[in-house]
Amino acid sequence: MSKGGVKGQRIKEVLSITDLCDNINTRRECILRGLIIYLNEDPDTFFKEYLALATEDAERDLATTVVGIYVIRRDGDQEPEDICVVIEGIKVLSNLGSVIMGFVMLFGLIYALDLSFPDNLKYT
C-alpha cells in the first residue's frame, strides 16, 4: 500500500476531482468528503447521490434516512439539479444550491431542534 494507507488513498481519490474542476462549491464538497474520510466515517452514509432518472430509488431511500444530504444530478452533468436536507425520513429543505449550503443548513437545524446526531456518524 502506498504512503497514507487505505484512508490516504480514499482521500486522494476524492480530492483528485478538485484538480479537474474550477467550481468552488465542488472543491468545497470534495474537501468536506475528505474530512469525513479522515474522521473514519463513510461519506456515502451521509451524502446520497442519485441521477434525476432514479427518483423512485431516492424517495425509497429517503424514507429510511435518519439524517443526510441528498444530491440529485442529471446524467453526465457536474452541477446538481437539486440538493435536499433529510431529517428522520422527511425532506425538510430542498433546492439549496450547493452541498456545502446543505451541510451548513443541516447542522443549523440539528442545533436549533436540539437533535442528537446518529451514532454511526458521530465524528462527522
N, CA, C and O atoms as a GROMACS GRO file, in nm:
protein
  496
    1MET      N    1   0.086  -0.118   0.000
    1MET     CA    2   0.000   0.000   0.000
    1MET      C    3   0.090   0.123   0.000
    1MET      O    4   0.197   0.123   0.060
    2SER      N    5   0.046   0.226  -0.066
    2SER     CA    6   0.124   0.348  -0.074
    2SER      C    7   0.118   0.425   0.058
    2SER      O    8   0.044   0.390   0.150
    3LYS      N    9   0.198   0.529   0.064
    3LYS     CA   10   0.204   0.611   0.185
    3LYS      C   11   0.066   0.668   0.218
    3LYS      O   12  -0.002   0.722   0.131
    4GLY      N   13   0.027   0.656   0.343
    4GLY     CA   14  -0.102   0.707   0.386
    4GLY      C   15  -0.205   0.599   0.407
    4GLY      O   16  -0.310   0.625   0.467
    5GLY      N   17  -0.180   0.479   0.359
    5GLY     CA   18  -0.273   0.368   0.379
    5GLY      C   19  -0.400   0.382   0.298
    5GLY      O   20  -0.409   0.462   0.206
    6VAL      N   21  -0.497   0.301   0.336
    6VAL     CA   22  -0.625   0.297   0.264
    6VAL      C   23  -0.697   0.430   0.277
    6VAL      O   24  -0.752   0.482   0.180
    7LYS      N   25  -0.697   0.485   0.398
    7LYS     CA   26  -0.764   0.613   0.420
    7LYS      C   27  -0.701   0.723   0.334
    7LYS      O   28  -0.772   0.803   0.273
    8GLY      N   29  -0.570   0.725   0.328
    8GLY     CA   30  -0.500   0.824   0.245
    8GLY      C   31  -0.533   0.810   0.098
    8GLY      O   32  -0.548   0.910   0.028
    9GLN      N   33  -0.544   0.686   0.052
    9GLN     CA   34  -0.581   0.662  -0.089
    9GLN      C   35  -0.723   0.711  -0.117
    9GLN      O   36  -0.747   0.774  -0.221
   10ARG      N   37  -0.815   0.684  -0.027
   10ARG     CA   38  -0.954   0.730  -0.046
   10ARG      C   39  -0.962   0.882  -0.048
   10ARG      O   40  -1.034   0.940  -0.129
   11ILE      N   41  -0.888   0.946   0.042
   11ILE     CA   42  -0.888   1.093   0.044
   11ILE      C   43  -0.827   1.147  -0.085
   11ILE      O   44  -0.877   1.245  -0.142
   12LYS      N   45  -0.721   1.084  -0.130
   12LYS     CA   46  -0.656   1.127  -0.254
   12LYS      C   47  -0.751   1.114  -0.374
   12LYS      O   48  -0.754   1.202  -0.459
   13GLU      N   49  -0.828   1.006  -0.379
   13GLU     CA   50  -0.925   0.988  -0.486
   13GLU      C   51  -1.032   1.096  -0.483
   13GLU      O   52  -1.068   1.153  -0.587
   14VAL      N   53  -1.083   1.125  -0.364
   14VAL     CA   54  -1.188   1.227  -0.350
   14VAL      C   55  -1.134   1.364  -0.389
   14VAL      O   56  -1.202   1.440  -0.459
   15LEU      N   57  -1.014   1.397  -0.345
   15LEU     CA   58  -0.958   1.529  -0.372
   15LEU      C   59  -0.905   1.544  -0.514
   15LEU      O   60  -0.880   1.657  -0.558
   16SER      N   61  -0.888   1.434  -0.587
   16SER     CA   62  -0.840   1.444  -0.725
   16SER      C   63  -0.938   1.520  -0.814
   16SER      O   64  -0.898   1.575  -0.917
   17ILE      N   65  -1.064   1.523  -0.777
   17ILE     CA   66  -1.165   1.595  -0.854
   17ILE      C   67  -1.138   1.745  -0.850
   17ILE      O   68  -1.170   1.816  -0.945
   18THR      N   69  -1.077   1.793  -0.742
   18THR     CA   70  -1.052   1.937  -0.731
   18THR      C   71  -0.954   1.985  -0.838
   18THR      O   72  -0.958   2.102  -0.876
   19ASP      N   73  -0.867   1.897  -0.888
   19ASP     CA   74  -0.774   1.935  -0.994
   19ASP      C   75  -0.845   1.952  -1.128
   19ASP      O   76  -0.798   2.025  -1.215
   20LEU      N   77  -0.958   1.884  -1.144
   20LEU     CA   78  -1.030   1.885  -1.271
   20LEU      C   79  -1.138   1.991  -1.279
   20LEU      O   80  -1.190   2.018  -1.387
   21CYS      N   81  -1.173   2.051  -1.167
   21CYS     CA   82  -1.290   2.138  -1.162
   21CYS      C   83  -1.254   2.274  -1.102
   21CYS      O   84  -1.182   2.282  -1.003
   22ASP      N   85  -1.304   2.379  -1.164
   22ASP     CA   86  -1.280   2.514  -1.114
   22ASP      C   87  -1.393   2.565  -1.025
   22ASP      O   88  -1.381   2.673  -0.966
   23ASN      N   89  -1.502   2.490  -1.015
   23ASN     CA   90  -1.617   2.533  -0.936
   23ASN      C   91  -1.583   2.526  -0.787
   23ASN      O   92  -1.547   2.420  -0.737
   24ILE      N   93  -1.594   2.639  -0.718
   24ILE     CA   94  -1.558   2.644  -0.576
   24ILE      C   95  -1.647   2.555  -0.491
   24ILE      O   96  -1.600   2.497  -0.393
   25ASN      N   97  -1.775   2.543  -0.527
   25ASN     CA   98  -1.865   2.458  -0.448
   25ASN      C   99  -1.827   2.311  -0.460
   25ASN      O  100  -1.837   2.236  -0.363
   26THR      N  101  -1.785   2.269  -0.579
   26THR     CA  102  -1.740   2.131  -0.598
   26THR      C  103  -1.613   2.106  -0.518
   26THR      O  104  -1.598   2.000  -0.457
   27ARG      N  105  -1.523   2.202  -0.518
   27ARG     CA  106  -1.399   2.187  -0.440
   27ARG      C  107  -1.430   2.177  -0.290
   27ARG      O  108  -1.372   2.094  -0.220
   28ARG      N  109  -1.519   2.260  -0.243
   28ARG     CA  110  -1.557   2.255  -0.101
   28ARG      C  111  -1.621   2.122  -0.066
   28ARG      O  112  -1.595   2.066   0.041
   29GLU      N  113  -1.705   2.072  -0.155
   29GLU     CA  114  -1.769   1.942  -0.132
   29GLU      C  115  -1.664   1.831  -0.122
   29GLU      O  116  -1.674   1.745  -0.035
   30CYS      N  117  -1.565   1.834  -0.210
   30CYS     CA  118  -1.459   1.732  -0.207
   30CYS      C  119  -1.379   1.739  -0.077
   30CYS      O  120  -1.345   1.636  -0.019
   31ILE      N  121  -1.350   1.859  -0.033
   31ILE     CA  122  -1.276   1.876   0.092
   31ILE      C  123  -1.358   1.824   0.210
   31ILE      O  124  -1.304   1.760   0.300
   32LEU      N  125  -1.488   1.853   0.209
   32LEU     CA  126  -1.575   1.804   0.316
   32LEU      C  127  -1.581   1.651   0.316
   32LEU      O  128  -1.577   1.589   0.422
   33ARG      N  129  -1.589   1.591   0.198
   33ARG     CA  130  -1.589   1.444   0.189
   33ARG      C  131  -1.456   1.388   0.240
   33ARG      O  132  -1.455   1.286   0.309
   34GLY      N  133  -1.345   1.453   0.205
   34GLY     CA  134  -1.215   1.409   0.253
   34GLY      C  135  -1.204   1.418   0.404
   34GLY      O  136  -1.144   1.331   0.467
   35LEU      N  137  -1.260   1.523   0.462
   35LEU     CA  138  -1.259   1.538   0.608
   35LEU      C  139  -1.338   1.426   0.674
   35LEU      O  140  -1.297   1.374   0.778
   36ILE      N  141  -1.450   1.390   0.616
   36ILE     CA  142  -1.531   1.281   0.671
   36ILE      C  143  -1.454   1.150   0.668
   36ILE      O  144  -1.459   1.072   0.763
   37ILE      N  145  -1.383   1.124   0.558
   37ILE     CA  146  -1.299   1.003   0.549
   37ILE      C  147  -1.188   1.008   0.654
   37ILE      O  148  -1.160   0.908   0.719
   38TYR      N  149  -1.126   1.124   0.669
   38TYR     CA  150  -1.019   1.141   0.767
   38TYR      C  151  -1.068   1.110   0.909
   38TYR      O  152  -0.991   1.060   0.991
   39LEU      N  153  -1.194   1.140   0.937
   39LEU     CA  154  -1.251   1.114   1.069
   39LEU      C  155  -1.307   0.972   1.082
   39LEU      O  156  -1.385   0.943   1.172
   40ASN      N  157  -1.266   0.883   0.990
   40ASN     CA  158  -1.303   0.741   0.990
   40ASN      C  159  -1.452   0.717   0.972
   40ASN      O  160  -1.506   0.620   1.025
   41GLU      N  161  -1.518   0.803   0.898
   41GLU     CA  162  -1.659   0.785   0.865
   41GLU      C  163  -1.669   0.758   0.716
   41GLU      O  164  -1.574   0.782   0.640
   42ASP      N  165  -1.784   0.708   0.674
   42ASP     CA  166  -1.809   0.682   0.532
   42ASP      C  167  -1.896   0.795   0.477
   42ASP      O  168  -2.010   0.810   0.520
   43PRO      N  169  -1.844   0.875   0.384
   43PRO     CA  170  -1.924   0.986   0.332
   43PRO      C  171  -2.051   0.941   0.260
   43PRO      O  172  -2.145   1.018   0.247
   44ASP      N  173  -2.054   0.816   0.214
   44ASP     CA  174  -2.173   0.766   0.143
   44ASP      C  175  -2.290   0.741   0.237
   44ASP      O  176  -2.404   0.727   0.190
   45THR      N  177  -2.266   0.736   0.367
   45THR     CA  178  -2.379   0.723   0.460
   45THR      C  179  -2.440   0.859   0.491
   45THR      O  180  -2.553   0.866   0.540
   46PHE      N  181  -2.368   0.964   0.463
   46PHE     CA  182  -2.416   1.100   0.490
   46PHE      C  183  -2.464   1.170   0.363
   46PHE      O  184  -2.570   1.234   0.363
   47PHE      N  185  -2.387   1.157   0.255
   47PHE     CA  186  -2.423   1.215   0.126
   47PHE      C  187  -2.478   1.105   0.036
   47PHE      O  188  -2.410   1.005   0.014
   48LYS      N  189  -2.597   1.122  -0.013
   48LYS     CA  190  -2.658   1.026  -0.105
   48LYS      C  191  -2.671   1.094  -0.241
   48LYS      O  192  -2.730   1.202  -0.251
   49GLU      N  193  -2.618   1.030  -0.345
   49GLU     CA  194  -2.626   1.088  -0.479
   49GLU      C  195  -2.711   0.999  -0.568
   49GLU      O  196  -2.699   0.877  -0.566
   50TYR      N  197  -2.798   1.063  -0.646
   50TYR     CA  198  -2.888   0.993  -0.737
   50TYR      C  199  -2.893   1.066  -0.869
   50TYR      O  200  -2.874   1.188  -0.876
   51LEU      N  201  -2.919   0.990  -0.973
   51LEU     CA  202  -2.946   1.050  -1.103
   51LEU      C  203  -3.091   1.097  -1.105
   51LEU      O  204  -3.176   1.040  -1.037
   52ALA      N  205  -3.118   1.200  -1.183
   52ALA     CA  206  -3.253   1.256  -1.190
   52ALA      C  207  -3.354   1.151  -1.236
   52ALA      O  208  -3.472   1.161  -1.203
   53LEU      N  209  -3.310   1.052  -1.312
   53LEU     CA  210  -3.400   0.948  -1.362
   53LEU      C  211  -3.437   0.846  -1.254
   53LEU      O  212  -3.536   0.775  -1.270
   54ALA      N  213  -3.360   0.839  -1.147
   54ALA     CA  214  -3.382   0.738  -1.042
   54ALA      C  215  -3.448   0.799  -0.919
   54ALA      O  216  -3.409   0.769  -0.806
   55THR      N  217  -3.548   0.884  -0.939
   55THR     CA  218  -3.612   0.950  -0.825
   55THR      C  219  -3.688   0.853  -0.736
   55THR      O  220  -3.702   0.878  -0.616
   56GLU      N  221  -3.738   0.742  -0.792
   56GLU     CA  222  -3.808   0.643  -0.709
   56GLU      C  223  -3.712   0.580  -0.609
   56GLU      O  224  -3.749   0.558  -0.494
   57ASP      N  225  -3.590   0.550  -0.653
   57ASP     CA  226  -3.489   0.496  -0.562
   57ASP      C  227  -3.457   0.597  -0.452
   57ASP      O  228  -3.443   0.561  -0.335
   58ALA      N  229  -3.445   0.722  -0.491
   58ALA     CA  230  -3.414   0.827  -0.394
   58ALA      C  231  -3.526   0.841  -0.291
   58ALA      O  232  -3.499   0.853  -0.171
   59GLU      N  233  -3.650   0.839  -0.336
   59GLU     CA  234  -3.764   0.852  -0.244
   59GLU      C  235  -3.771   0.734  -0.148
   59GLU      O  236  -3.805   0.751  -0.030
   60ARG      N  237  -3.740   0.614  -0.196
   60ARG     CA  238  -3.742   0.495  -0.112
   60ARG      C  239  -3.632   0.503  -0.005
   60ARG      O  240  -3.657   0.473   0.112
   61ASP      N  241  -3.512   0.543  -0.046
   61ASP     CA  242  -3.402   0.557   0.050
   61ASP      C  243  -3.425   0.672   0.146
   61ASP      O  244  -3.385   0.666   0.263
   62LEU      N  245  -3.489   0.776   0.098
   62LEU     CA  246  -3.516   0.893   0.180
   62LEU      C  247  -3.598   0.857   0.303
   62LEU      O  248  -3.574   0.910   0.411
   63ALA      N  249  -3.692   0.767   0.285
   63ALA     CA  250  -3.781   0.728   0.395
   63ALA      C  251  -3.707   0.657   0.508
   63ALA      O  252  -3.752   0.660   0.623
   64THR      N  253  -3.594   0.594   0.478
   64THR     CA  254  -3.518   0.520   0.580
   64THR      C  255  -3.398   0.598   0.634
   64THR      O  256  -3.324   0.546   0.717
   65THR      N  257  -3.379   0.720   0.588
   65THR     CA  258  -3.263   0.800   0.628
   65THR      C  259  -3.291   0.874   0.758
   65THR      O  260  -3.395   0.940   0.772
   66VAL      N  261  -3.199   0.863   0.853
   66VAL     CA  262  -3.213   0.936   0.979
   66VAL      C  263  -3.171   1.081   0.959
   66VAL      O  264  -3.244   1.173   0.995
   67VAL      N  265  -3.055   1.102   0.902
   67VAL     CA  266  -3.006   1.236   0.872
   67VAL      C  267  -2.912   1.227   0.752
   67VAL      O  268  -2.832   1.134   0.743
   68GLY      N  269  -2.923   1.322   0.661
   68GLY     CA  270  -2.836   1.319   0.544
   68GLY      C  271  -2.864   1.430   0.445
   68GLY      O  272  -2.957   1.509   0.461
   69ILE      N  273  -2.781   1.431   0.342
   69ILE     CA  274  -2.794   1.527   0.233
   69ILE      C  275  -2.809   1.449   0.104
   69ILE      O  276  -2.726   1.364   0.073
   70TYR      N  277  -2.915   1.477   0.030
   70TYR     CA  278  -2.942   1.411  -0.097
   70TYR      C  279  -2.905   1.504  -0.211
   70TYR      O  280  -2.941   1.621  -0.212
   71VAL      N  281  -2.832   1.448  -0.308
   71VAL     CA  282  -2.791   1.525  -0.425
   71VAL      C  283  -2.849   1.455  -0.547
   71VAL      O  284  -2.824   1.337  -0.570
   72ILE      N  285  -2.926   1.529  -0.627
   72ILE     CA  286  -2.984   1.476  -0.750
   72ILE      C  287  -2.911   1.541  -0.866
   72ILE      O  288  -2.907   1.664  -0.876
   73ARG      N  289  -2.853   1.459  -0.953
   73ARG     CA  290  -2.780   1.510  -1.070
   73ARG      C  291  -2.840   1.454  -1.198
   73ARG      O  292  -2.892   1.343  -1.200
   74ARG      N  293  -2.831   1.532  -1.303
   74ARG     CA  294  -2.867   1.482  -1.436
   74ARG      C  295  -2.751   1.397  -1.486
   74ARG      O  296  -2.636   1.419  -1.448
   75ASP      N  297  -2.780   1.301  -1.570
   75ASP     CA  298  -2.679   1.210  -1.623
   75ASP      C  299  -2.569   1.288  -1.695
   75ASP      O  300  -2.596   1.361  -1.790
   76GLY      N  301  -2.446   1.272  -1.649
   76GLY     CA  302  -2.331   1.336  -1.711
   76GLY      C  303  -2.311   1.481  -1.675
   76GLY      O  304  -2.217   1.544  -1.724
   77ASP      N  305  -2.395   1.537  -1.591
   77ASP     CA  306  -2.385   1.678  -1.553
   77ASP      C  307  -2.313   1.690  -1.420
   77ASP      O  308  -2.344   1.618  -1.325
   78GLN      N  309  -2.218   1.781  -1.412
   78GLN     CA  310  -2.141   1.800  -1.290
   78GLN      C  311  -2.221   1.875  -1.184
   78GLN      O  312  -2.213   1.844  -1.065
   79GLU      N  313  -2.299   1.974  -1.227
   79GLU     CA  314  -2.378   2.055  -1.134
   79GLU      C  315  -2.501   1.979  -1.086
   79GLU      O  316  -2.567   1.914  -1.166
   80PRO      N  317  -2.532   1.986  -0.958
   80PRO     CA  318  -2.652   1.918  -0.907
   80PRO      C  319  -2.780   1.986  -0.953
   80PRO      O  320  -2.787   2.109  -0.965
   81GLU      N  321  -2.880   1.904  -0.979
   81GLU     CA  322  -3.012   1.957  -1.013
   81GLU      C  323  -3.086   1.999  -0.887
   81GLU      O  324  -3.157   2.100  -0.886
   82ASP      N  325  -3.070   1.922  -0.780
   82ASP     CA  326  -3.136   1.953  -0.654
   82ASP      C  327  -3.052   1.899  -0.539
   82ASP      O  328  -2.988   1.795  -0.551
   83ILE      N  329  -3.053   1.971  -0.429
   83ILE     CA  330  -2.985   1.928  -0.307
   83ILE      C  331  -3.084   1.942  -0.194
   83ILE      O  332  -3.142   2.049  -0.173
   84CYS      N  333  -3.104   1.833  -0.119
   84CYS     CA  334  -3.205   1.829  -0.013
   84CYS      C  335  -3.141   1.790   0.120
   84CYS      O  336  -3.044   1.715   0.124
   85VAL      N  337  -3.198   1.841   0.227
   85VAL     CA  338  -3.161   1.800   0.362
   85VAL      C  339  -3.273   1.711   0.414
   85VAL      O  340  -3.390   1.747   0.407
   86VAL      N  341  -3.235   1.595   0.466
   86VAL     CA  342  -3.332   1.498   0.517
   86VAL      C  343  -3.306   1.474   0.665
   86VAL      O  344  -3.193   1.449   0.707
   87ILE      N  345  -3.413   1.483   0.743
   87ILE     CA  346  -3.407   1.451   0.886
   87ILE      C  347  -3.522   1.356   0.916
   87ILE      O  348  -3.638   1.388   0.891
   88GLU      N  349  -3.487   1.239   0.970
   88GLU     CA  350  -3.584   1.136   1.009
   88GLU      C  351  -3.682   1.103   0.896
   88GLU      O  352  -3.803   1.095   0.917
   89GLY      N  353  -3.626   1.084   0.777
   89GLY     CA  354  -3.706   1.040   0.662
   89GLY      C  355  -3.789   1.147   0.595
   89GLY      O  356  -3.866   1.117   0.505
   90ILE      N  357  -3.775   1.271   0.637
   90ILE     CA  358  -3.854   1.381   0.581
   90ILE      C  359  -3.760   1.482   0.516
   90ILE      O  360  -3.662   1.526   0.576
   91LYS      N  361  -3.792   1.519   0.394
   91LYS     CA  362  -3.716   1.621   0.323
   91LYS      C  363  -3.756   1.757   0.382
   91LYS      O  364  -3.865   1.807   0.356
   92VAL      N  365  -3.667   1.815   0.462
   92VAL     CA  366  -3.700   1.940   0.532
   92VAL      C  367  -3.658   2.064   0.455
   92VAL      O  368  -3.718   2.170   0.472
   93LEU      N  369  -3.557   2.053   0.371
   93LEU     CA  370  -3.512   2.163   0.286
   93LEU      C  371  -3.475   2.108   0.149
   93LEU      O  372  -3.425   1.996   0.139
   94SER      N  373  -3.500   2.185   0.045
   94SER     CA  374  -3.459   2.144  -0.089
   94SER      C  375  -3.418   2.267  -0.169
   94SER      O  376  -3.435   2.380  -0.125
   95ASN      N  377  -3.363   2.242  -0.288
   95ASN     CA  378  -3.315   2.350  -0.377
   95ASN      C  379  -3.214   2.440  -0.306
   95ASN      O  380  -3.226   2.562  -0.309
   96LEU      N  381  -3.115   2.379  -0.243
   96LEU     CA  382  -3.019   2.455  -0.163
   96LEU      C  383  -2.904   2.514  -0.243
   96LEU      O  384  -2.835   2.603  -0.193
   97GLY      N  385  -2.880   2.468  -0.363
   97GLY     CA  386  -2.777   2.528  -0.446
   97GLY      C  387  -2.641   2.463  -0.438
   97GLY      O  388  -2.573   2.452  -0.540
   98SER      N  389  -2.599   2.420  -0.321
   98SER     CA  390  -2.469   2.353  -0.308
   98SER      C  391  -2.473   2.256  -0.191
   98SER      O  392  -2.553   2.270  -0.099
   99VAL      N  393  -2.385   2.158  -0.197
   99VAL     CA  394  -2.375   2.060  -0.089
   99VAL      C  395  -2.330   2.129   0.040
   99VAL      O  396  -2.375   2.093   0.149
  100ILE      N  397  -2.242   2.225   0.028
  100ILE     CA  398  -2.194   2.297   0.146
  100ILE      C  399  -2.308   2.371   0.214
  100ILE      O  400  -2.318   2.371   0.336
  101MET      N  401  -2.395   2.434   0.134
  101MET     CA  402  -2.511   2.503   0.193
  101MET      C  403  -2.601   2.401   0.263
  101MET      O  404  -2.654   2.429   0.371
  102GLY      N  405  -2.619   2.284   0.203
  102GLY     CA  406  -2.697   2.178   0.267
  102GLY      C  407  -2.635   2.134   0.398
  102GLY      O  408  -2.706   2.113   0.496
  103PHE      N  409  -2.504   2.121   0.399
  103PHE     CA  410  -2.432   2.081   0.520
  103PHE      C  411  -2.450   2.184   0.631
  103PHE      O  412  -2.478   2.149   0.746
  104VAL      N  413  -2.434   2.310   0.597
  104VAL     CA  414  -2.448   2.418   0.695
  104VAL      C  415  -2.592   2.423   0.748
  104VAL      O  416  -2.614   2.436   0.868
  105MET      N  417  -2.689   2.413   0.658
  105MET     CA  418  -2.829   2.418   0.700
  105MET      C  419  -2.865   2.299   0.788
  105MET      O  420  -2.938   2.314   0.886
  106LEU      N  421  -2.813   2.180   0.754
  106LEU     CA  422  -2.840   2.062   0.834
  106LEU      C  423  -2.787   2.078   0.976
  106LEU      O  424  -2.858   2.049   1.073
  107PHE      N  425  -2.665   2.125   0.989
  107PHE     CA  426  -2.610   2.141   1.124
  107PHE      C  427  -2.679   2.253   1.200
  107PHE      O  428  -2.690   2.247   1.322
  108GLY      N  429  -2.725   2.356   1.130
  108GLY     CA  430  -2.806   2.459   1.195
  108GLY      C  431  -2.936   2.402   1.247
  108GLY      O  432  -2.980   2.435   1.358
  109LEU      N  433  -3.000   2.316   1.168
  109LEU     CA  434  -3.125   2.252   1.211
  109LEU      C  435  -3.102   2.157   1.329
  109LEU      O  436  -3.182   2.153   1.422
  110ILE      N  437  -2.993   2.082   1.324
  110ILE     CA  438  -2.962   1.990   1.435
  110ILE      C  439  -2.946   2.070   1.564
  110ILE      O  440  -2.994   2.029   1.670
  111TYR      N  441  -2.878   2.183   1.555
  111TYR     CA  442  -2.859   2.267   1.674
  111TYR      C  443  -2.990   2.330   1.719
  111TYR      O  444  -3.024   2.327   1.837
  112ALA      N  445  -3.064   2.388   1.624
  112ALA     CA  446  -3.189   2.459   1.658
  112ALA      C  447  -3.296   2.366   1.713
  112ALA      O  448  -3.371   2.402   1.803
  113LEU      N  449  -3.303   2.245   1.657
  113LEU     CA  450  -3.404   2.149   1.700
  113LEU      C  451  -3.357   2.062   1.816
  113LEU      O  452  -3.433   1.980   1.868
  114ASP      N  453  -3.231   2.081   1.858
  114ASP     CA  454  -3.171   2.006   1.968
  114ASP      C  455  -3.180   1.856   1.943
  114ASP      O  456  -3.220   1.779   2.031
  115LEU      N  457  -3.142   1.815   1.822
  115LEU     CA  458  -3.144   1.674   1.786
  115LEU      C  459  -3.013   1.608   1.826
  115LEU      O  460  -2.910   1.674   1.832
  116SER      N  461  -3.018   1.480   1.854
  116SER     CA  462  -2.894   1.406   1.877
  116SER      C  463  -2.850   1.347   1.743
  116SER      O  464  -2.932   1.295   1.667
  117PHE      N  465  -2.722   1.356   1.717
  117PHE     CA  466  -2.667   1.310   1.590
  117PHE      C  467  -2.656   1.158   1.594
  117PHE      O  468  -2.624   1.103   1.699
  118PRO      N  469  -2.682   1.088   1.483
  118PRO     CA  470  -2.675   0.942   1.482
  118PRO      C  471  -2.537   0.890   1.522
  118PRO      O  472  -2.435   0.950   1.487
  119ASP      N  473  -2.535   0.781   1.595
  119ASP     CA  474  -2.409   0.723   1.643
  119ASP      C  475  -2.316   0.682   1.530
  119ASP      O  476  -2.194   0.692   1.544
  120ASN      N  477  -2.372   0.635   1.416
  120ASN     CA  478  -2.284   0.590   1.308
  120ASN      C  479  -2.218   0.708   1.236
  120ASN      O  480  -2.132   0.686   1.150
  121LEU      N  481  -2.255   0.830   1.268
  121LEU     CA  482  -2.192   0.950   1.211
  121LEU      C  483  -2.140   1.043   1.320
  121LEU      O  484  -2.134   1.164   1.300
  122LYS      N  485  -2.104   0.988   1.433
  122LYS     CA  486  -2.072   1.072   1.549
  122LYS      C  487  -1.950   1.161   1.529
  122LYS      O  488  -1.938   1.263   1.597
  123TYR      N  489  -1.858   1.126   1.440
  123TYR     CA  490  -1.740   1.208   1.418
  123TYR      C  491  -1.754   1.302   1.300
  123TYR      O  492  -1.667   1.386   1.277
  124THR      N  493  -1.861   1.292   1.226
  124THR     CA  494  -1.880   1.371   1.105
  124THR      C  495  -1.916   1.514   1.138
  124THR      O  496  -1.936   1.595   1.048
   0.00000   0.00000   0.00000
